[in-house]
């Protein structure tokens, strides 16, 4: 729908329609339109003094007025959590001797993942064959440990978070796999362990003996 609107005269529509068109186009471009951003859009269209010929003009005006200090692909600002989807593609690596030990984790069915959050360039959108993971810096004692986890986007804040483990399961834990990318945009010097394994309480109790 947004592609069709992008070739129409934007200011000919009623206020409510303009707001919906602007939201649709922002989503098409990869932005997360939270409730707070929706309110900003409505306020923008209500008080905007500059006419827009197309919805693309309206989006450009909205971003310039509310995103003055952002960089391409980044967040609008830390208060509004106005961020884009996506990340970079990295591979999953595992032992040829042992194989996959993730207990049906994402590494058991996928060859690669989409690394999101943490300043990763927002280029590729996660999909079923390349799900989202996020790297977290865990401090254990005096040492820092980088660990990758399955990720999910919080619909309220638009931020990537560690995904919840399956209902009734214990995790996340190491499944013997790592993520790494030869892409120069992968900003880590070594493979990062992927904790995508979860276990039922019975499995956990049995294997912990």
FIDONU-655072 format. One record per residue (C-alpha): x, y, z; residue number from 1. Coordinates in nm, 2 decimals. Layout:
BEGIN
X/Y/Z/NUM
...
***
This chain:
BEGIN
0.00/0.00/0.00/1
0.28/0.24/0.08/2
0.43/0.20/-0.26/3
0.10/0.32/-0.42/4
0.07/0.61/-0.18/5
0.43/0.72/-0.26/6
0.31/0.82/-0.61/7
0.00/1.02/-0.49/8
-0.05/1.38/-0.38/9
-0.01/1.35/-0.01/10
-0.18/1.67/0.11/11
-0.51/1.58/-0.07/12
-0.58/1.33/0.21/13
-0.75/1.39/0.54/14
-0.54/1.41/0.86/15
-0.61/1.06/0.98/16
-0.53/0.91/0.64/17
-0.20/1.11/0.62/18
-0.09/0.98/0.95/19
-0.16/0.62/0.86/20
0.02/0.67/0.52/21
0.32/0.81/0.70/22
0.33/0.52/0.95/23
0.30/0.27/0.67/24
0.59/0.43/0.47/25
0.81/0.44/0.78/26
0.74/0.07/0.85/27
0.82/-0.01/0.48/28
1.15/0.16/0.52/29
1.23/-0.05/0.82/30
1.14/0.17/1.11/31
0.96/0.06/1.42/32
0.65/0.28/1.48/33
0.58/0.25/1.85/34
0.29/0.42/2.03/35
0.51/0.71/2.12/36
0.63/0.76/1.77/37
0.26/0.74/1.65/38
0.18/1.03/1.88/39
0.48/1.22/1.73/40
0.35/1.16/1.38/41
0.00/1.28/1.47/42
0.14/1.60/1.63/43
0.37/1.65/1.33/44
0.09/1.63/1.08/45
-0.13/1.85/1.29/46
0.12/2.14/1.33/47
0.33/2.09/1.02/48
0.37/2.42/0.83/49
0.53/2.28/0.52/50
0.31/2.11/0.25/51
0.41/1.77/0.12/52
0.35/1.65/-0.24/53
0.41/1.28/-0.16/54
0.43/1.06/0.15/55
0.80/1.03/0.09/56
0.83/1.41/0.13/57
0.63/1.38/0.45/58
0.86/1.10/0.58/59
1.17/1.31/0.49/60
1.03/1.61/0.67/61
0.94/1.40/0.98/62
1.28/1.24/1.01/63
1.46/1.57/0.96/64
1.26/1.74/1.23/65
1.28/1.45/1.48/66
1.60/1.28/1.39/67
1.85/1.56/1.36/68
2.14/1.40/1.54/69
2.09/1.04/1.42/70
2.31/0.85/1.17/71
2.18/0.64/0.89/72
2.05/0.31/1.02/73
2.06/0.43/1.38/74
1.81/0.52/1.64/75
1.61/0.84/1.65/76
1.72/0.90/2.00/77
1.75/0.70/2.32/78
1.42/0.84/2.46/79
1.19/0.73/2.17/80
1.37/0.40/2.08/81
1.29/0.48/1.71/82
1.51/0.22/1.55/83
1.54/0.02/1.24/84
1.50/-0.35/1.20/85
1.79/-0.57/1.09/86
2.15/-0.66/1.14/87
2.43/-0.85/0.97/88
2.45/-1.21/0.86/89
2.70/-1.43/1.04/90
2.76/-1.81/1.02/91
2.71/-2.08/1.28/92
3.00/-2.31/1.35/93
3.01/-2.64/1.53/94
3.24/-2.94/1.60/95
3.26/-3.19/1.32/96
3.32/-3.47/1.57/97
3.04/-3.40/1.82/98
2.78/-3.23/1.59/99
2.50/-3.01/1.72/100
2.41/-3.03/2.09/101
2.15/-2.75/2.11/102
1.86/-2.98/2.18/103
1.65/-2.84/1.89/104
1.79/-2.49/1.93/105
1.81/-2.25/1.63/106
2.16/-2.39/1.54/107
2.01/-2.73/1.48/108
1.80/-2.61/1.18/109
1.99/-2.29/1.06/110
2.33/-2.24/0.90/111
2.34/-1.87/0.98/112
2.18/-1.60/1.20/113
2.12/-1.23/1.19/114
2.33/-1.04/1.45/115
2.12/-0.75/1.58/116
2.16/-0.48/1.84/117
2.48/-0.37/2.01/118
2.57/-0.13/1.73/119
2.56/-0.39/1.46/120
2.49/-0.24/1.11/121
2.12/-0.27/1.04/122
2.13/-0.42/0.69/123
1.95/-0.75/0.67/124
1.61/-0.83/0.83/125
1.60/-1.16/1.03/126
1.39/-1.44/0.88/127
1.30/-1.80/0.96/128
1.62/-1.93/0.80/129
1.83/-1.66/0.96/130
1.68/-1.57/1.30/131
1.79/-1.29/1.52/132
2.06/-1.32/1.79/133
2.20/-1.07/2.02/134
2.55/-1.06/2.19/135
2.56/-0.98/2.56/136
2.86/-0.90/2.76/137
2.84/-1.11/3.08/138
3.07/-1.02/3.37/139
3.16/-1.33/3.58/140
3.39/-1.24/3.86/141
3.65/-1.01/3.72/142
3.62/-1.14/3.36/143
3.40/-1.04/3.07/144
3.24/-1.31/2.86/145
3.06/-1.24/2.53/146
2.77/-1.47/2.47/147
2.51/-1.48/2.19/148
2.15/-1.55/2.26/149
1.83/-1.59/2.05/150
1.67/-1.24/2.03/151
1.33/-1.10/2.01/152
1.22/-0.74/1.95/153
1.02/-0.57/2.23/154
0.71/-0.44/2.06/155
0.67/-0.16/2.31/156
1.03/-0.02/2.31/157
1.14/-0.14/1.97/158
1.46/-0.27/2.12/159
1.62/-0.62/2.08/160
1.62/-0.84/2.38/161
1.71/-1.19/2.48/162
1.42/-1.42/2.37/163
1.24/-1.61/2.65/164
1.31/-1.98/2.67/165
1.03/-2.22/2.56/166
0.76/-2.26/2.83/167
0.86/-2.50/3.10/168
1.22/-2.51/2.99/169
1.55/-2.42/3.16/170
1.81/-2.21/2.97/171
1.96/-2.05/2.78/172
2.28/-2.26/2.78/173
2.57/-2.35/2.56/174
2.49/-2.60/2.28/175
2.84/-2.63/2.15/176
2.81/-2.38/1.86/177
2.96/-2.04/1.79/178
2.89/-1.75/1.56/179
3.14/-1.57/1.35/180
3.16/-1.37/1.03/181
3.44/-1.27/0.79/182
3.24/-0.96/0.72/183
3.45/-0.66/0.84/184
3.13/-0.53/1.00/185
3.15/-0.82/1.25/186
3.33/-0.62/1.52/187
3.45/-0.91/1.73/188
3.80/-1.07/1.70/189
3.70/-1.42/1.77/190
3.39/-1.66/1.75/191
3.13/-1.60/2.01/192
2.95/-1.89/2.18/193
2.59/-1.92/2.10/194
2.37/-2.02/2.39/195
2.06/-2.15/2.21/196
2.01/-2.47/2.41/197
1.72/-2.52/2.65/198
1.61/-2.83/2.84/199
1.30/-2.94/3.02/200
1.34/-2.95/3.40/201
1.35/-3.33/3.38/202
1.64/-3.32/3.12/203
1.82/-3.06/3.33/204
1.79/-3.26/3.65/205
1.90/-3.58/3.47/206
2.20/-3.43/3.30/207
2.31/-3.23/3.61/208
2.37/-3.55/3.82/209
***
